[in-house]
Amino acid sequence: MTVSHTHLHIHGADQDRGEDNARVDGILSGDDTAFRALVVEYHPLAFSLAYRSLGDTEDAEEVVQDAFVKIHGALDGFRGEASLKTWILRIVWRLSLNRRRDRARSAWRRLGLHQGDEDVATYTAGPPAESPEASLLAQERRRLVRDVVDDLPPTLREVLILNSFEELGYEEIARILDIPVGTVSSRIYAARRKLAARLRRLGPT
């Protein structure tokens, strides 16, 4: 008997949804251990996503803490239309964007200026350098990529972060941002073209 890959994929997705629903039901029934396990499992990914958006460890950790409080209170609204992972990352991403906007408003108010789109975040951490010279080069590369990514329009910047830095698939990104998969694909293509063109103009580093 031959089983198609499509059938296997659908079956696997159904199984995952069933497991997600069982976890949620357990937490809603008062199983604190199940929720702690959920936090342990998804905290690293949630923190990474928040940090990529905000570029600040303290801000990212506060967003993640807020996110899991919100997640705990909103689990009764989980319908299984997306995976639990995607649902969690959507909440983290939206809270990160809110924190980013709030931080930008505060910065512009301190300067006595109107808020613009300029909000600097660090997107690459990179490994420790082996020498002071290598460290300077690595820092310069990270600064360059950070600045170029920050100059992208927000709609392009967010899909690039989710795909290239967080390594999320197009369908997952579509669910997080609530946009069609085709839109994700076209935005990633446009973002990469703009990024490559800007880096070429800046020359080698």
SVG drawing of the C-alpha trace seen along z (x, -y; Angstrom):
<svg xmlns="http://www.w3.org/2000/svg" viewBox="-11 -69 55 71">
<polyline fill="none" stroke="black" stroke-width="0.4" points="0.0,0.0 1.4,-3.4 0.8,-6.4 1.3,-9.8 3.6,-12.4 0.5,-14.8 -1.4,-12.2 1.6,-11.8 1.9,-15.6 -1.8,-16.0 -1.7,-13.1 1.3,-14.6 -0.3,-18.0 -3.5,-16.5 -1.3,-14.6 0.5,-17.8 -2.8,-19.7 -4.1,-16.9 -1.0,-17.1 -1.2,-20.9 -4.9,-20.7 -4.1,-18.0 -1.4,-20.3 -3.7,-23.2 -6.5,-21.2 -4.1,-20.0 -3.0,-23.5 -6.6,-24.8 -7.5,-22.0 -4.9,-23.4 -1.8,-21.5 0.9,-24.0 3.6,-21.5 2.4,-21.4 2.5,-25.2 6.0,-25.3 7.1,-22.7 5.6,-24.9 7.6,-27.9 10.8,-25.9 10.3,-24.6 9.4,-27.8 11.3,-30.4 14.5,-30.2 12.7,-30.7 10.5,-33.4 13.5,-35.3 15.4,-35.0 12.5,-36.5 12.0,-39.3 15.8,-40.1 16.0,-40.1 13.2,-42.7 14.4,-44.8 18.2,-44.4 18.2,-44.6 18.5,-41.8 16.5,-43.4 13.7,-44.6 13.5,-41.1 13.3,-39.3 10.5,-41.7 8.6,-41.1 8.9,-37.4 7.8,-37.5 4.8,-39.6 4.1,-37.3 3.9,-34.1 1.6,-35.9 -0.6,-36.8 -0.4,-33.3 -1.5,-31.8 -4.5,-34.0 -5.4,-33.5 -5.0,-29.8 -8.8,-29.3 -8.9,-31.1 -6.5,-28.8 -8.5,-27.1 -5.8,-25.0 -6.1,-26.8 -2.3,-27.3 0.2,-25.3 0.8,-26.2 4.3,-27.3 3.0,-29.7 0.3,-31.0 2.9,-31.7 5.3,-33.4 2.5,-35.6 1.9,-36.9 5.6,-37.5 6.1,-39.2 3.2,-41.6 4.3,-42.5 7.8,-43.1 6.5,-45.5 4.5,-47.3 7.7,-47.6 9.7,-48.8 7.1,-51.5 6.9,-52.6 10.7,-52.8 10.9,-54.8 8.3,-57.3 10.1,-57.8 13.4,-58.4 11.9,-60.9 10.1,-62.7 13.4,-63.0 15.0,-64.6 12.0,-66.9 11.4,-65.6 8.5,-63.9 8.7,-60.1 9.9,-58.7 10.7,-55.2 14.2,-55.4 14.5,-52.8 17.8,-51.0 17.8,-47.3 20.6,-44.7 19.8,-41.7 23.1,-39.7 25.0,-38.6 27.7,-36.5 30.3,-34.3 33.1,-35.7 36.1,-36.8 39.5,-35.2 41.5,-38.4 40.9,-42.2 41.3,-42.7 38.7,-40.0 36.5,-41.4 36.5,-44.8 35.8,-43.4 32.9,-41.3 31.4,-44.3 31.7,-46.3 29.9,-43.6 27.2,-43.3 26.7,-47.1 26.5,-47.2 23.9,-44.5 22.0,-46.0 21.9,-49.4 20.9,-48.0 18.2,-45.8 16.8,-48.8 16.6,-50.9 14.2,-48.4 10.5,-49.2 8.8,-47.6 6.9,-45.1 10.1,-43.9 12.2,-44.0 9.8,-41.8 9.7,-39.0 13.4,-39.1 13.9,-38.8 11.4,-35.9 12.8,-34.0 16.6,-34.7 17.3,-35.1 14.6,-32.9 14.6,-30.4 10.8,-30.2 9.1,-28.8 6.8,-30.9 3.6,-29.3 4.6,-29.9 5.4,-33.5 2.1,-33.9 0.3,-32.7 2.3,-34.9 1.8,-38.1 -1.7,-37.1 -0.9,-37.6 -1.0,-35.2 1.9,-32.9 2.4,-34.6 2.8,-37.9 5.4,-36.5 7.3,-35.1 7.2,-38.4 8.2,-40.5 11.2,-38.2 12.3,-38.4 12.0,-42.2 13.8,-42.5 16.7,-40.4 17.1,-42.3 17.1,-45.6 19.5,-44.3 21.9,-43.0 21.7,-46.2 22.5,-48.3 25.4,-46.1 26.9,-46.3 26.7,-50.1 28.4,-50.2 31.3,-48.0 33.2,-45.1 33.7,-45.0"/>
</svg>
